Amino acid sequence: MISIHVQILLIILFWNSDCQIIPRIEECGLSCSQGINCKSKPSSSIFNSFCHDAPATLSSTVLKSMKISTVMKCIQGSPCSLYLNIKGTLSLDENIRGLEICSLSLDTQQSQCTNVRFARKKSKMLNGKKVQVQFNCIEVNVAQHIYVTMKTVPNFCEVKLSQEYYVEAGKIDYNVDRARKMISVNVSNFLQDQDYYIRLCHKWFTCEDVGAFAVIKGKDSLKSVSLKYSQLLPCLCIEGWLAIPDARRIQLCPFENGKYYTEALWDNIVYNPATQTLAWEPACPILVIVNLCRLMKSNDHCEDIQNTYKNSSEKVKYSRVDTHPRLCMKFTTKKGSWVRCPFAHGEFP
């Protein structure tokens, strides 16, 4: 395992080399491959909103491979600004004069559209060739929910690309130190002048707090915090969000599919000697069949006790239970079965 000192050094190196921050641009603009001269101008989208039947010779896949990312433009003495970086591939065709790229904020319903036109003479010479269009002049806000469309000009029906996109709100990486029961969290891809919150939580219908949250200051060079946990459970998640109103939260639940982490779920067994009640309550939401069983001396097989099966995702109780050392509880899920014998080692009277 890499030592904690080496981990910190690697994080510092990554940060200083800008490997994990939002890419920066000097100026926003438009570019087209194949040496094609293309120009852009704002569009109202109204004139291109109605589609026409595509010519029989035009393939519906003439537009494909739209990719969206976030870039950042910083001017000294002013706050940095975020822009959408939109890339799309178009197969040139004599019926197509250009593209229209639009973004709609699903938070505010505000839209921005840009009309991209190709130099007709050059595009005719390259008819049938693929050209990549890149446009990064649509300004956005952090954690904004955007719907992006790319259509041909003229607008041919069934020839359209669309995609929902969340503007960068932080990228979370983590490392688990089981000896110290600590999770080290590194956050990248968020604006350097914004603070960022990190917490551990148990995911039920909502993610419930597990301890206090930590703050990563935007001015700090090291974007890392360490959070202590009690158990590595399938529902233990790392949640992060920007310190702004109504910020979108990012959740990372790295233990939800691990059989190793599932075993800790069966340890929460409680016995009440006054009422002779044996109970188990899940620390995470899980579909499980619970039953009592009797541990055999000969082969350590746990023989099921009839009429004790309970199918539940909530608290399970058994009344008037005999505290025999070989009386056990069996838990069965899709991933396997686990047996716990709470009276085997004198844990309960």
N, C-alpha and C positions, 0 to 999 in steps of 0.2 A: 504493500500500500504506500502511496506517495505521502511523505510526511507533510504536516500542516504548513511547515515553512516553505517547502517547495510549491505547495498548492497556492499559497499567497503570492509567491514570486511569479508563477505562471499567470495568475489573474492580472497582476500588475503589468506584465509584458503584453498580454492580450489587449489590455486597455490602452496602453501607451502606443501600441502599433495600430490602433483603430481597427482591429480585426472584428470587434463585436459591436460596433456602434453603427448608427444609421449612416449610409453612404452620403457624402457631401457633394454638392455641385456648385460650380462658380456662378453659372447662369442657367436658367431653365430654357428649354427650347424644343425644337422638332428636328428629327433626323430620319433619313430614309436610306436604305442600303441600295446596292446596284448602281450607285452614282446618280440616282434620280434626284432631280431638283424638285423639292416639295415645299409648299408654303401653307401656313395656317392662319386662320382668322376666326374671331369669335362668331358663334352661330346661335340663333335663337331656338333652333331645333323644330320650330313650327313648320317650316317649309319642307323639312325632310321627315316629318312624323308619319306621313301616310305612305304605305308601301305599295309597290307595283309588282305585278307578276314578272318573275325573272325570265329572260329569254331561254329557250329550250337548250341552247348551247352553254348556258352558264351553270356551273356546278354549285351546289349548295355549300360545298366545302372550300369555296374560293377564299373565305375568311377563316382563319384558325389560329390556335396557339396564342391567345391573349394572356399575358402575364402582368401582374400588378405588384408593385413594391412601393416602399416609401423612401424618399430622398430628402435631404435637408440642405437648405441654403442659409448661410450665416454671413451677415455683414457686420464688420467691427463697430461696436458701440450700439448695436440694435439686437433685439431678441431674434433667435433663429426661427426660420419658417419651414414648414413641412409641405412637400408636394407629392402628388401621385406620380409614379414613374410607370407609364403604361406602354407595353410592347405588344404588337400584333403582327401577324404574318398574312399578307395578301398575295394571291396569285393574280398578276396583272391581266386585265381583259379589256378589250376595246369598248365594252359596254359600261365600264366603270370609270368615272372621272375622278373619284377620290373617296375619302372616308369621313365619317362624322363620329367623333369621340365625345361621349357625354358622361357626366358624373352626377348622381342624385344623392344628396345627403338624406339618409333615412331617419335622421334625428330631427332635421329642420325642414325637410322637403324642398330645399333650395337646389337648383340645378345649374350646371355649367356645361356648355357645349362648344366644341371647336371643330371647324371644317378644315380638312386637310386635302389639298389639291396637288395633283402631280403634273409635271410638265408633259403636255400631251405628246409632243414629238418623241421624246425619250421613252415614254411608257409604251408607245406603239411599237417601237423597235424591240422592246423586251416583252412583247405579248406572250403570256403563258409562264413567264418567269416569276419566282417568288421574291417579294420585297418585304423587308422588315421595317415597320414604322415604329418609332419611339417618340413619345411625347411626355414631357414632365413639367408642364406649366399650370396644372390645376392645384391651387393651394388648398390645403385641408388643415384640420385641427387634430390634435393628438386624441387617440381613442375614438375617433369618429367612425360611424358605420356608413359605408358608401356603397352605392350600386352603380356599376360602370357598364356602359354599353358601347359597342363599336359596330357601326352600320356602313353600308356602301352608299355612295352618292352616284346616281340616284338610289333611293332606298328600295332594294328588292326584297320582297317577302321571303321569309325562311333563310335569308342570308344575314345573320346577325350573331354577334357574340355578346354575352352578358355575364357578369360575375359580381358577387357581393364581396366586400373587402373591409376589414377593420384596420384602421390606421395604426401603425406601431404603437403599442402601449407597454412595451417591455418584454424582454425575452429572459426566461428563468432557466438557469442551470444549477445543479445541486450535487452535493457529495455527502454521503452518510458515514459518520464515525460511530460505529456500533459500540466501541469500547467506552466512549464518553457519552453516548446517547445524544449526539448532536447532529444536526443537519446544517451544513454550510450552504448558503444560497448566494449565487452571483447573478446580478441583474444587468442586462445590457439592452441596447436598442431603445433607449428613451432619452428625452431631451435633457441635456446636462444641467439646465437651470431649474428642473423640477424635482421635488422630493418624491420618494417612492416608498409605499408601505408593503411590508411582507409579514405574513402570519402563517401558523400551522392551524389546521382545522379538521374536524371530522365531518365527512360529507354524508348528510342524511338528505332531507328535502332541501335544506339549506346547509351551508358549511358552518358548523358550530365551532366557536373559539376553543383553541387548546392553548391556554396561556396568552400573554400579552403579544401585541404585534410590534415589529421593529421598524425603524425608519432609516432609510438610506437617503442621506442628504445629497441634493443635486450637486453641491459644491465639492463633495468628497471625491477624491481621486480613486479610492478603492470602493467599488460598488458591491460590497459583500457583507453579509451578516450571518451569525450562527444562532440557531434556534434549538432549544432543548426539547426532547420528546420523552414520553414515558414508555410507550410501546410502538413498534412498527406494525400498524394495523392496515388492512386493505383499504380502509376509508380515510387514512391519514393523507391529507393533501397540503400542498404549498400554494398559497394564494397571494397574488401581488396586484397592486393597483396604484395608479398615480394619485398624488395628493391634490386632486382637483375634484370639484363637485360632479357627482354622477359618473365617475370614471368607470370604464369597463374593467372588470376583474378577470385576471388570468389565473386559471387553476391547473395545477400539475399534480396528478395523483399517481405517483410512480410505483406504489405497492399493491394496487388493486388486483392484479392478475397473478400474484405470486403465492404459490402454495405454502412457502415458508412463512409468509406473514399471516396467512390464514390461521395457523396453529395457535397464535396468541388469543384468538377469539374464544377458545374453549376454556380459558383459565378463570373466567369470571363466575365461578361457582360459589354459592353461599349456602350455609346450613344454619337453621335456627333451631337450637336444641329445645327451646321452650315449646315450640309448636311442631317440632319434628318435621319441618318443611325444608326440602332441598330445592334450591332455585338456581336458575342460570338466566342471565340477561345479556344480550348481544351488545358489544361495544360499537358495532357497525351494522348497517342494514344488510341482512343476508338471509336467503331462503335455505332453511335447514330442517331436517327431520331429526328430532331428539327422542331418544328412548333410553330406558334403564336396561342394564345387562349385568350378567353374573360372570365374573372372571374365573375361568376354569384353571385348576391346579396343573392339569396334565400338559396343556399346550399353550397356555396364555390366551386362548381364544375366549372372547367375551360373548356368551350366549344370551341372545335377546330375551327379555322378559315380556311376555305377551300383555297386550292391553296397556302398554305404557308409551305408545307412540304419540308424539305431538308434532304436528306440522305447523311451524310458526316462525315469524320473523321478529317476534316480541318476547317478552319475559315468559319463561317456562317454570312451572312449579309442580312439585310432587309432595303430597302430604303423607304424614305418618310413615316416614321412611326409617327403616332399620339401618343403623350405622355400622353395617358389616364391612370389614376391610375389602371384601371382594365385590361389593356393590358399586357399580360404575355407571357413568352416563356416556352414551354413544351419540356422536354428532355426524350426520351424513349429508353431504352436498354433492353436486355434480362432479366435484374434483376429488372426492374420496371420503373416507370415514376416519374419525378420530375418537379415541376413548380416553376418558379421564376418570380416575378412581379417587374421589376426594377423601375417603376414609382409610386408604391404604397405609398412609404414613402418620396417622394420628393428627391430621391437620384440624379435624373437628372432633368435639367430644362425643 
